[in-house]
Amino acid sequence: MTKLSLIIPALNEEIFLPRLLSSLAEQTKTDFEVIVVDGSSKDKTVEVAQSFHSKLPMLQVIVSEKASLPLQRNIGARATGSEWLVFIDADSILLPYFVERLEWYIDEQKPELFTSWFRPDSEESGDALFTLVANSFVEGSLYFHRPIAPGPLTAVRRDVFELVNGFNESLTFGEDYDFTRRIAERGIALQILRETLYVLSLRRVRRDGKLRFMRLYARASLQVLFTRKNLKSVPSYIMGGQLYDSNKKQVERPIIQK
C-alpha cells in the first residue's frame, strides 16, 4: 500500500496547477499517489492535469459535479486506500524534498495530524512579514488550545480522517478549523513539522488587500477563541482560479530555492 496520497482540489486552475504538479514530478522520493479532484472547471484544468500522467504514474484525475473544497477533499480521500492523506491547495508549490521530509517526520515522530511551515510566493519584504504572521498564527493556535491545520497543507492519518467522517461539506469557509477541532475533541493533537516545505500563493491576499484579509481572519479568530465556533461562510471567499487575472502579478511564478 502506498503510504502517502496527495489530494488536490481544483477549480479553473489551468495556470497554477501545472506548477504544483511539476513540483511533484521533481520530488526526491517518488513513492506517493496524486489525486486531483476537479470541481467541473470551465477551463483546461482537467486536460492539464491528465497531461502529467507520464511524469506522475500514480496520478488520478477525478471530476466532481459540484465545486466545493470540503466535498472535493472527501472525494479524493475516498478514492485511495493510502495510510496517509495529504491535502494541498492547487496554487501551492512544493519544495523538492517535501515528500521525503513528510515521510521522515511520520516515521520519526509518529504524528496523527500535522502541518508544516511555509514561505511566500515572492521575495518582497511585505509578503515575508505576512507569512511570518501566518506561521505564527498556526503556532499560536496550539498555545490557545484552538488548533488549526491550514487548508493549504493538512496531513492526516487515514483512520483519524475516517474517525471524524472527513471534512464538513456544508461549510464554505473555515472547514480546516472545523476539521481540526473535531479531531482535537477526540484527544488527538495537531503537530507542526517546523520546516519550510511549501510555497504558499498569496494571490487571494493581493486581490483582497492585506488589511482586508487580516481583518477577516481576525474576526474569524476571535469567534473561534471565544466560542470555539468558526464562521460558516464568507460571501466574498470563493474557490477558483477564475478569480485571478492571468496577466497580473499574482500569477507570476514563485522563486523557489532548491
QUINOR-V968991 format. One record per residue. N is the residue number from 1. SS is DSSP state (~ for helix, > for strand, _ for the rest). Layout:
((N;SS) (N;SS))
//
This chain:
((1;_) (2;_) (3;_) (4;>) (5;>) (6;>) (7;>) (8;>) (9;>) (10;>) (11;_) (12;_) (13;_) (14;_) (15;_) (16;_) (17;~) (18;~) (19;~) (20;~) (21;~) (22;~) (23;~) (24;~) (25;~) (26;_) (27;_) (28;_) (29;_) (30;_) (31;_) (32;>) (33;>) (34;>) (35;>) (36;>) (37;>) (38;>) (39;_) (40;_) (41;_) (42;_) (43;_) (44;_) (45;~) (46;~) (47;~) (48;~) (49;~) (50;~) (51;_) (52;_) (53;_) (54;_) (55;_) (56;_) (57;_) (58;_) (59;>) (60;>) (61;>) (62;>) (63;>) (64;_) (65;_) (66;_) (67;_) (68;_) (69;~) (70;~) (71;~) (72;~) (73;~) (74;~) (75;~) (76;~) (77;~) (78;~) (79;_) (80;_) (81;_) (82;_) (83;_) (84;>) (85;>) (86;>) (87;>) (88;>) (89;>) (90;_) (91;_) (92;_) (93;>) (94;>) (95;_) (96;_) (97;_) (98;~) (99;~) (100;~) (101;~) (102;~) (103;~) (104;~) (105;~) (106;~) (107;~) (108;~) (109;~) (110;_) (111;_) (112;_) (113;>) (114;>) (115;>) (116;>) (117;>) (118;>) (119;>) (120;>) (121;_) (122;_) (123;_) (124;_) (125;~) (126;~) (127;~) (128;~) (129;~) (130;~) (131;~) (132;~) (133;~) (134;~) (135;~) (136;~) (137;~) (138;~) (139;~) (140;~) (141;~) (142;~) (143;~) (144;_) (145;_) (146;_) (147;_) (148;_) (149;_) (150;_) (151;_) (152;_) (153;>) (154;>) (155;>) (156;>) (157;>) (158;~) (159;~) (160;~) (161;~) (162;~) (163;~) (164;_) (165;_) (166;_) (167;_) (168;_) (169;_) (170;_) (171;_) (172;_) (173;_) (174;_) (175;~) (176;~) (177;~) (178;~) (179;~) (180;~) (181;~) (182;~) (183;~) (184;~) (185;_) (186;_) (187;_) (188;_) (189;_) (190;_) (191;>) (192;>) (193;>) (194;>) (195;>) (196;>) (197;>) (198;>) (199;>) (200;>) (201;_) (202;_) (203;~) (204;~) (205;~) (206;~) (207;~) (208;~) (209;_) (210;~) (211;~) (212;~) (213;~) (214;~) (215;~) (216;~) (217;~) (218;~) (219;~) (220;~) (221;~) (222;~) (223;~) (224;~) (225;~) (226;~) (227;~) (228;_) (229;_) (230;_) (231;_) (232;_) (233;_) (234;_) (235;_) (236;_) (237;_) (238;_) (239;_) (240;_) (241;~) (242;~) (243;~) (244;_) (245;_) (246;_) (247;_) (248;_) (249;~) (250;~) (251;~) (252;_) (253;_) (254;_) (255;_) (256;_) (257;_) (258;_))
//
